[in-house]
């Protein structure tokens, strides 16, 4: 079984998600439910780290990021022998490739 490591950016992403749903959408119960579902999703990675999809299958960039969809959010992570490292948790409609790589890579679906 792998151990989980949560990157500070991913922790901030979770806080931002909770705050947005609580304040902007005025729904604190939904905020707790969404965050709980995301946590439950990535907790499964400890036992099943390969359940996510290789990000290279979606974009034209060689990367060792994998991703897991949890509702409207995507959990981006990497695996090594000991750890599953959660790097970002982003809303699925955002330009996550640009956010992850800080450059203007296009996903394969954008090019078709």
C-alpha positions, 0 to 999 in steps of 0.5 A: 500500500502506498502513502499519500502526500498532499502538495501545499498547492493541492491543500490550497485547492481544497480550501479554495473549492470549499470557500467558493461553494460556501460563499459564492454558491451560498451552500456550505453543506454542498461544500462539505460534501464535495470536499469529502467526496474528493478526499474519499476519491484520492484516499482510494489511491493508497490501495489502487494508485493506478485507477487514475488515467495517464495524463499523457494519453490526453495531451501531447506532452510526455508526463508522469502525471496521472489524474482521477476524476471526482465529480466536477474536479480532477485530482492530479497526482504522481506515483513512486514506489512509496508515495502517491503525491497529490499535486493539484485538485482543479475544476474540470472546466479550467485550463488544467494543462496550462495550470499544471505546466505553466505553458500553453500546451493544447490537449489532444481534444482541442486539436481535433 
